[in-house]
Amino acid sequence: MTRKKKTRSLADKVTIRTGRRKDYKKWRHENPDQVTSSRRFVAKKQQQRKLQAVRKLARQQSGQSIVIHPDKGSDNSSGEPS
């Protein structure tokens, strides 16, 4: 006798399913208020976003600063009329 494989999916927790993926997708579409992400997934994504923000800030601070709009009184070396 074989044992049932453990799964983290929400699909097995839905009682109205007939065993078909299409039915679960339909139920999920009709009941968006009952479908939520797991706390583990939410915590993981929050951590990823924090890490991403820290890395972005570090990149911005270590990068070379450039002048976006130089003063109009300076010489224009590109040859374009001012």
Helices and strands as residue ranges (DSSP letters): G 11-13, H 21-30, H 39-62
